[in-house]
């Protein structure tokens, strides 16, 4: 699998069932940690509630580490979703973790 978030998460799941999980990334990573083939590397990445819950299961306390590194955590009424330009009803349990890669 590749070194995308999906590939890394898949490797994490496989690590519970195999002796080894190999990540093969065709992109050459620069010293700044950025791959050159990822056009979205400068965009905001958002992890919604269920993804955030699963991430915490796989990597306990990662949220604190990510927030210390600059990620933003929105909870409850701070998280707003729009559909066709209209604000959806807020959900008290909603969580969203937002981050971007370094420039």
Helices and strands as residue ranges (DSSP letters): H 5-14, G 39-42, E 45-47, H 49-58, H 62-68, E 72-75, G 76-78, E 82-83, E 86-87, E 95-99
